[in-house]
Amino acid sequence: MLNNVGKSDFLHILVDTNGVKKPNVFGKDVFTFILALNDRKPFKSWGCSDTTRGTALKCCKNDSSKCTGLLEFDNWEFKKDYPWR
């Protein structure tokens, strides 16, 4: 699903890894990406990916819609401490 509300220089991309099947929950099977048109890193994960892994983990624990940043830190792996299993 693509979402670009109003005029902006980015495109918000939601990826649901199993389509319409449940649970349809951010951090479990729905992950968010950003395509920024005027950025040095045009395609990036939504969340705290531009910080440290510890900050990304805390960010993911507090807001499951931002867990894509943690997964990027972890090389797209669900590590043992991933909070939304």
N, CA and C atoms as an extended XYZ file, in Angstrom:
255
Properties=species:S:1:pos:R:3:atomname:S:1:resname:S:1:resid:I:1 pbc="F F F"
N         0.841       -1.159        0.000 N   MET     1
C         0.000        0.000        0.000 CA  MET     1
C         0.894        1.231        0.000 C   MET     1
N         0.549        2.200       -0.780 N   LEU     2
C         1.294        3.449       -0.857 CA  LEU     2
C         0.449        4.566       -0.283 C   LEU     2
N         1.087        5.474        0.409 N   ASN     3
C         0.359        6.573        1.027 CA  ASN     3
C         1.190        7.836        0.895 C   ASN     3
N         0.640        8.842        0.282 N   ASN     4
C         1.323       10.123        0.163 CA  ASN     4
C         0.272       11.211        0.343 C   ASN     4
N         0.086       11.651        1.566 N   VAL     5
C        -0.955       12.615        1.899 CA  VAL     5
C        -0.463       14.022        1.591 C   VAL     5
N        -1.214       14.760        0.804 N   GLY     6
C        -0.847       16.138        0.497 CA  GLY     6
C         0.383       16.215       -0.382 C   GLY     6
N         1.003       17.382       -0.396 N   LYS     7
C         2.212       17.581       -1.188 CA  LYS     7
C         3.420       17.330       -0.304 C   LYS     7
N         4.253       16.404       -0.715 N   SER     8
C         5.470       16.140        0.038 CA  SER     8
C         6.507       15.537       -0.893 C   SER     8
N         7.712       15.425       -0.384 N   ASP     9
C         8.807       14.865       -1.161 CA  ASP     9
C         9.100       13.428       -0.773 C   ASP     9
N         8.127       12.745       -0.202 N   PHE    10
C         8.353       11.351        0.147 CA  PHE    10
C         7.098       10.522       -0.090 C   PHE    10
N         7.327        9.226       -0.196 N   LEU    11
C         6.252        8.267       -0.381 CA  LEU    11
C         6.326        7.271        0.766 C   LEU    11
N         5.238        7.066        1.447 N   HIS    12
C         5.129        6.164        2.591 CA  HIS    12
C         4.662        4.808        2.056 C   HIS    12
N         5.459        3.752        2.256 N   ILE    13
C         5.154        2.432        1.704 CA  ILE    13
C         4.924        1.449        2.842 C   ILE    13
N         3.766        0.806        2.847 N   LEU    14
C         3.462       -0.236        3.830 CA  LEU    14
C         3.555       -1.587        3.142 C   LEU    14
N         4.272       -2.524        3.763 N   VAL    15
C         4.406       -3.871        3.223 CA  VAL    15
C         3.784       -4.837        4.216 C   VAL    15
N         2.785       -5.585        3.771 N   ASP    16
C         2.150       -6.619        4.593 CA  ASP    16
C         2.660       -7.957        4.073 C   ASP    16
N         3.485       -8.625        4.869 N   THR    17
C         4.190       -9.815        4.409 CA  THR    17
C         3.292      -11.003        4.105 C   THR    17
N         2.077      -11.017        4.626 N   ASN    18
C         1.186      -12.143        4.344 CA  ASN    18
C        -0.154      -11.687        3.760 C   ASN    18
N        -0.169      -10.512        3.164 N   GLY    19
C        -1.383      -10.021        2.508 CA  GLY    19
C        -2.503       -9.743        3.486 C   GLY    19
N        -3.705      -10.183        3.156 N   VAL    20
C        -4.875       -9.870        3.981 CA  VAL    20
C        -5.021      -10.789        5.194 C   VAL    20
N        -4.178      -11.823        5.283 N   LYS    21
C        -4.259      -12.723        6.442 CA  LYS    21
C        -3.889      -11.976        7.714 C   LYS    21
N        -4.467      -12.400        8.819 N   LYS    22
C        -4.183      -11.793       10.121 CA  LYS    22
C        -2.765      -12.115       10.541 C   LYS    22
N        -2.140      -11.353       11.410 N   PRO    23
C        -2.736      -10.409       12.330 CA  PRO    23
C        -2.830       -8.984       11.799 C   PRO    23
N        -2.127       -8.642       10.706 N   ASN    24
C        -2.129       -7.273       10.169 CA  ASN    24
C        -1.768       -6.248       11.247 C   ASN    24
N        -0.626       -6.475       11.868 N   VAL    25
C        -0.139       -5.657       12.976 CA  VAL    25
C         1.262       -5.145       12.632 C   VAL    25
N         1.474       -3.836       12.831 N   PHE    26
C         2.809       -3.275       12.635 CA  PHE    26
C         3.807       -4.017       13.509 C   PHE    26
N         4.948       -4.329       12.947 N   GLY    27
C         5.997       -4.999       13.690 CA  GLY    27
C         5.891       -6.509       13.654 C   GLY    27
N         4.732       -7.036       13.296 N   LYS    28
C         4.552       -8.491       13.174 CA  LYS    28
C         4.521       -8.903       11.711 C   LYS    28
N         3.595       -8.364       10.954 N   ASP    29
C         3.525       -8.697        9.531 CA  ASP    29
C         3.352       -7.470        8.640 C   ASP    29
N         3.317       -6.297        9.232 N   VAL    30
C         3.238       -5.048        8.467 CA  VAL    30
C         4.466       -4.199        8.803 C   VAL    30
N         5.172       -3.763        7.761 N   PHE    31
C         6.394       -2.994        7.940 CA  PHE    31
C         6.354       -1.763        7.037 C   PHE    31
N         6.972       -0.689        7.497 N   THR    32
C         6.858        0.607        6.846 CA  THR    32
C         8.203        1.074        6.299 C   THR    32
N         8.159        1.597        5.085 N   PHE    33
C         9.340        2.151        4.430 CA  PHE    33
C         9.009        3.541        3.908 C   PHE    33
N        10.057        4.311        3.642 N   ILE    34
C         9.920        5.664        3.106 CA  ILE    34
C        10.774        5.765        1.839 C   ILE    34
N        10.209        6.332        0.812 N   LEU    35
C        10.958        6.684       -0.386 CA  LEU    35
C        11.015        8.211       -0.417 C   LEU    35
N        12.191        8.751       -0.093 N   ALA    36
C        12.375       10.205       -0.004 CA  ALA    36
C        13.022       10.704       -1.292 C   ALA    36
N        12.367       11.620       -1.956 N   LEU    37
C        12.845       12.086       -3.252 CA  LEU    37
C        14.055       13.000       -3.147 C   LEU    37
N        14.165       13.767       -2.076 N   ASN    38
C        15.265       14.721       -1.920 CA  ASN    38
C        16.121       14.356       -0.717 C   ASN    38
N        16.711       13.172       -0.745 N   ASP    39
C        17.493       12.704        0.396 CA  ASP    39
C        18.711       11.950       -0.123 C   ASP    39
N        19.785       11.967        0.664 N   ARG    40
C        20.983       11.214        0.282 CA  ARG    40
C        20.720        9.718        0.316 C   ARG    40
N        19.844        9.282        1.194 N   LYS    41
C        19.465        7.872        1.294 CA  LYS    41
C        17.982        7.802        0.923 C   LYS    41
N        17.661        7.678       -0.360 N   PRO    42
C        16.270        7.826       -0.789 CA  PRO    42
C        15.320        6.739       -0.296 C   PRO    42
N        15.790        5.506       -0.136 N   PHE    43
C        14.907        4.438        0.328 CA  PHE    43
C        15.363        4.018        1.710 C   PHE    43
N        14.469        4.133        2.690 N   LYS    44
C        14.866        3.786        4.052 CA  LYS    44
C        13.690        3.223        4.825 C   LYS    44
N        14.028        2.583        5.912 N   SER    45
C        12.991        2.031        6.778 CA  SER    45
C        12.413        3.134        7.647 C   SER    45
N        11.171        2.955        8.049 N   TRP    46
C        10.495        3.910        8.919 CA  TRP    46
C        10.853        3.566       10.347 C   TRP    46
N        11.262        4.532       11.095 N   GLY    47
C        11.598        4.283       12.491 CA  GLY    47
C        12.898        4.948       12.858 C   GLY    47
N        13.580        4.373       13.785 N   CYS    48
C        14.796        4.959       14.328 CA  CYS    48
C        16.032        4.300       13.732 C   CYS    48
N        16.110        4.206       12.430 N   SER    49
C        17.225        3.509       11.796 CA  SER    49
C        18.470        4.373       11.655 C   SER    49
N        18.364        5.672       11.878 N   ASP    50
C        19.517        6.560       11.738 CA  ASP    50
C        20.204        6.817       13.075 C   ASP    50
N        19.969        5.961       14.056 N   THR    51
C        20.539        6.132       15.393 CA  THR    51
C        21.368        4.900       15.739 C   THR    51
N        21.317        4.457       16.982 N   THR    52
C        22.007        3.237       17.392 CA  THR    52
C        21.011        2.086       17.464 C   THR    52
N        21.516        0.859       17.549 N   ARG    53
C        20.623       -0.284       17.660 CA  ARG    53
C        19.809       -0.212       18.944 C   ARG    53
N        20.428        0.214       20.033 N   GLY    54
C        19.717        0.335       21.307 CA  GLY    54
C        18.545        1.302       21.220 C   GLY    54
N        18.759        2.418       20.557 N   THR    55
C        17.677        3.384       20.362 CA  THR    55
C        16.598        2.805       19.457 C   THR    55
N        17.002        2.089       18.410 N   ALA    56
C        16.032        1.471       17.499 CA  ALA    56
C        15.201        0.417       18.227 C   ALA    56
N        15.822       -0.351       19.130 N   LEU    57
C        15.094       -1.354       19.915 CA  LEU    57
C        14.070       -0.681       20.819 C   LEU    57
N        14.487        0.372       21.507 N   LYS    58
C        13.573        1.113       22.381 CA  LYS    58
C        12.424        1.718       21.570 C   LYS    58
N        12.752        2.277       20.430 N   CYS    59
C        11.760        2.879       19.544 CA  CYS    59
C        10.728        1.830       19.111 C   CYS    59
N        11.194        0.647       18.760 N   CYS    60
C        10.318       -0.446       18.332 CA  CYS    60
C         9.428       -0.915       19.478 C   CYS    60
N         9.988       -1.005       20.677 N   LYS    61
C         9.195       -1.425       21.841 CA  LYS    61
C         8.076       -0.430       22.137 C   LYS    61
N         8.355        0.855       21.919 N   ASN    62
C         7.375        1.902       22.215 CA  ASN    62
C         6.357        2.121       21.103 C   ASN    62
N         6.717        1.770       19.870 N   ASP    63
C         5.830        2.017       18.723 CA  ASP    63
C         6.120        0.968       17.652 C   ASP    63
N         5.277       -0.046       17.568 N   SER    64
C         5.539       -1.163       16.656 CA  SER    64
C         5.554       -0.751       15.189 C   SER    64
N         5.015        0.417       14.858 N   SER    65
C         5.062        0.864       13.462 CA  SER    65
C         6.473        1.280       13.056 C   SER    65
N         7.370        1.417       14.027 N   LYS    66
C         8.736        1.848       13.745 CA  LYS    66
C         9.751        0.714       13.846 C   LYS    66
N         9.292       -0.526       13.840 N   CYS    67
C        10.193       -1.674       13.990 CA  CYS    67
C        11.008       -1.984       12.745 C   CYS    67
N        10.640       -1.438       11.613 N   THR    68
C        11.414       -1.681       10.401 CA  THR    68
C        12.839       -1.168       10.576 C   THR    68
N        13.009       -0.077       11.315 N   GLY    69
C        14.342        0.454       11.591 CA  GLY    69
C        15.198       -0.529       12.366 C   GLY    69
N        14.615       -1.206       13.344 N   LEU    70
C        15.351       -2.216       14.114 CA  LEU    70
C        15.724       -3.392       13.222 C   LEU    70
N        14.806       -3.833       12.392 N   LEU    71
C        15.106       -4.949       11.492 CA  LEU    71
C        16.235       -4.594       10.529 C   LEU    71
N        16.281       -3.354       10.096 N   GLU    72
C        17.381       -2.926        9.229 CA  GLU    72
C        18.712       -3.018        9.976 C   GLU    72
N        18.750       -2.573       11.243 N   PHE    73
C        19.958       -2.702       12.063 CA  PHE    73
C        20.383       -4.156       12.188 C   PHE    73
N        19.412       -5.044       12.292 N   ASP    74
C        19.686       -6.466       12.522 CA  ASP    74
C        19.797       -7.268       11.228 C   ASP    74
N        20.079       -6.575       10.127 N   ASN    75
C        20.275       -7.230        8.835 CA  ASN    75
C        19.055       -8.048        8.418 C   ASN    75
N        17.857       -7.492        8.683 N   TRP    76
C        16.550       -8.061        8.310 CA  TRP    76
C        16.294       -9.415        8.963 C   TRP    76
N        16.829       -9.565       10.183 N   GLU    77
C        16.632      -10.776       10.979 CA  GLU    77
C        15.822      -10.433       12.218 C   GLU    77
N        15.009      -11.367       12.673 N   PHE    78
C        14.292      -11.199       13.939 CA  PHE    78
C        15.179      -11.775       15.041 C   PHE    78
N        15.906      -10.913       15.737 N   LYS    79
C        16.806      -11.351       16.813 CA  LYS    79
C        16.000      -11.780       18.034 C   LYS    79
N        16.678      -12.410       18.989 N   LYS    80
C        16.009      -12.931       20.189 CA  LYS    80
C        15.281      -11.852       20.975 C   LYS    80
N        15.804      -10.632       20.962 N   ASP    81
C        15.181       -9.560       21.748 CA  ASP    81
C        14.146       -8.756       20.958 C   ASP    81
N        13.778       -9.213       19.765 N   TYR    82
C        12.757       -8.514       18.973 CA  TYR    82
C        11.438       -8.554       19.743 C   TYR    82
N        10.824       -7.406       20.010 N   PRO    83
C         9.692       -7.356       20.951 CA  PRO    83
C         8.333       -7.823       20.433 C   PRO    83
N         8.128       -7.962       19.145 N   TRP    84
C         6.778       -8.246       18.631 CA  TRP    84
C         6.713       -9.587       17.918 C   TRP    84
N         6.989      -10.656       18.604 N   ARG    85
C         6.942      -12.004       17.999 CA  ARG    85
C         5.555      -12.554       18.018 C   ARG    85
